[in-house]
Each structure stands twice: as structure tokens, then as C-alpha cells.
Amino acid sequence: MDRIFIEELVVFAQIGVYDWEQQIKQKLIFDLEMAWDCQKAAEMDDVQYCLNYAEVSQFILDYVQAKPFLLIERVAYEVADLLESRYQLQGLKMKLSKPKAVAQARNVGVLIVRGCLK
């Protein structure tokens, strides 16, 4: 199965379990692989048959910036569910990172793997 990927999509979100975190925007970084059959898009050379990564990126940005979250796990699961249903994905691998959330670590996060990408 072919894969469409988006690397290091940066979103600033209201996220965190501490009161002070809900008063600021924090950086989240999405890395995605989405199972998608690219054959028809390649044969037809027509954007209507491809998984539009610009549209997917904008969907994630709009969704995550629109409301507050406490946990990155919630963000990851909601975005994964919405992407799978909206774009009829056969598989999804999504890494969601919250850089500098732990002072001693460069990065922390969650990795969601579904469908044929398991």
C-alpha cells in the first residue's frame, strides 16, 4: 500500500493539565503516514484522485486550534478518528509530539498506529 506522509506539521494549541498551561498556546508537532492508493492519481496526473496533503494539514490545524485539550492522547485519538473517517484511510501512523514538556527530554508524545500500517 502506498503512503502519503506529512512531517513536522506544527500546531499551536491550548493543551495541558495545569492551570497555567490552559492560559497559553503550546507547540505540538504531527508526523503522519497515511495508507492511500496513489495509482489512479499517478496514471491520471490529476489532483482529484490524490490524498491532498495540504487539505489534510489544514484540517488538523483548524481542528486542534479550535478548542482546548488536557491530554495529547485525546488530541491524537480524535484527530486519528476524524482523519480515518473523513478520508477513508486504510491505515494511519501518527506521531504527536509535545516538545519540551519534560525538562530533561527533548521531546515526548504518543504514537498511534492503525489499519494496514500496524
C-alpha positions as CSV (number, residue, x, y, z in Angstrom):
1,M,0.0,0.0,0.0
2,D,1.2,3.5,-0.9
3,R,1.8,6.0,1.8
4,I,1.3,9.8,1.9
5,F,3.3,11.5,4.6
6,I,3.4,14.8,6.4
7,E,6.4,15.6,8.6
8,E,6.7,18.1,11.4
9,L,3.3,19.8,11.0
10,V,3.4,22.5,13.8
11,V,0.3,23.5,15.6
12,F,0.0,25.8,18.5
13,A,-2.7,24.6,20.8
14,Q,-4.3,25.2,24.2
15,I,-3.2,22.0,25.9
16,G,-2.1,20.8,29.3
17,V,-3.4,19.6,32.7
18,Y,-2.0,22.5,34.7
19,D,-4.0,25.8,35.0
20,W,-1.1,27.8,33.6
21,E,-1.0,25.6,30.5
22,Q,-4.6,26.5,29.7
23,Q,-3.6,30.2,29.6
24,I,-1.0,29.8,26.8
25,K,-0.6,28.2,23.4
26,Q,1.9,25.3,23.2
27,K,3.7,23.7,20.3
28,L,2.5,20.3,19.1
29,I,4.2,18.5,16.2
30,F,2.4,16.0,14.0
31,D,4.2,13.4,11.8
32,L,1.8,11.3,9.8
33,E,1.8,8.4,7.4
34,M,-1.5,7.6,5.7
35,A,-2.2,4.5,3.6
36,W,-3.6,5.6,0.3
37,D,-3.7,4.1,-3.2
38,C,-1.8,6.5,-5.4
39,Q,-2.1,4.5,-8.6
40,K,-5.1,6.4,-10.2
41,A,-3.6,9.8,-9.3
42,A,-0.3,8.7,-10.9
43,E,-2.0,7.4,-14.0
44,M,-4.3,10.3,-14.5
45,D,-1.9,13.0,-13.2
46,D,-5.0,14.6,-11.6
47,V,-5.2,16.0,-8.1
48,Q,-8.8,14.9,-7.6
49,Y,-7.5,11.3,-7.2
50,C,-4.9,12.0,-4.7
51,L,-4.9,12.5,-0.9
52,N,-4.5,16.2,-0.7
53,Y,-1.8,16.7,2.0
54,A,-2.4,20.5,2.1
55,E,-6.1,19.8,2.8
56,V,-5.3,17.2,5.5
57,S,-2.8,19.6,7.1
58,Q,-5.3,22.5,7.2
59,F,-7.9,20.2,8.6
60,I,-5.6,19.2,11.5
61,L,-4.6,22.9,12.1
62,D,-8.2,24.1,12.2
63,Y,-9.4,21.3,14.4
64,V,-6.6,21.4,17.0
65,Q,-6.5,25.2,17.3
66,A,-10.3,25.4,17.7
67,K,-10.7,24.1,21.3
68,P,-8.8,23.4,24.5
69,F,-7.4,20.0,25.4
70,L,-5.9,18.5,28.5
71,L,-4.0,15.5,27.1
72,I,-2.1,14.8,23.9
73,E,-3.6,11.4,23.9
74,R,-7.1,12.9,23.4
75,V,-5.8,15.1,20.6
76,A,-4.1,12.1,18.9
77,Y,-7.2,9.9,19.1
78,E,-9.6,12.5,18.0
79,V,-7.5,13.6,15.0
80,A,-6.8,9.9,14.1
81,D,-10.5,9.0,14.2
82,L,-11.5,12.1,12.2
83,L,-8.8,11.6,9.5
84,E,-9.7,7.9,9.1
85,S,-13.4,8.6,8.6
86,R,-13.1,11.8,6.6
87,Y,-10.6,10.5,4.1
88,Q,-11.4,6.7,4.2
89,L,-7.8,5.8,5.1
90,Q,-6.9,2.2,5.1
91,G,-4.2,2.8,7.6
92,L,-2.7,5.6,9.7
93,K,0.5,6.1,11.6
94,M,0.6,9.3,13.6
95,K,3.3,10.6,16.0
96,L,2.2,13.6,18.1
97,S,4.9,15.3,20.0
98,K,4.9,17.9,22.7
99,P,8.4,19.3,22.7
100,K,10.0,20.4,26.0
101,A,7.1,19.1,28.1
102,V,9.7,17.4,30.2
103,A,12.7,19.5,31.0
104,Q,15.1,16.6,30.8
105,A,13.8,15.3,27.4
106,R,13.9,16.9,24.0
107,N,10.5,15.5,23.2
108,V,7.6,13.5,24.5
109,G,4.5,12.2,22.8
110,V,2.3,9.5,21.6
111,L,2.3,7.2,18.6
112,I,-0.9,5.9,17.1
113,V,-0.8,3.1,14.5
114,R,-4.0,1.8,12.8
115,G,-5.1,-0.4,9.9
116,C,-2.7,-1.8,7.4
117,L,0.2,0.2,8.8
118,K,0.4,-1.9,12.0
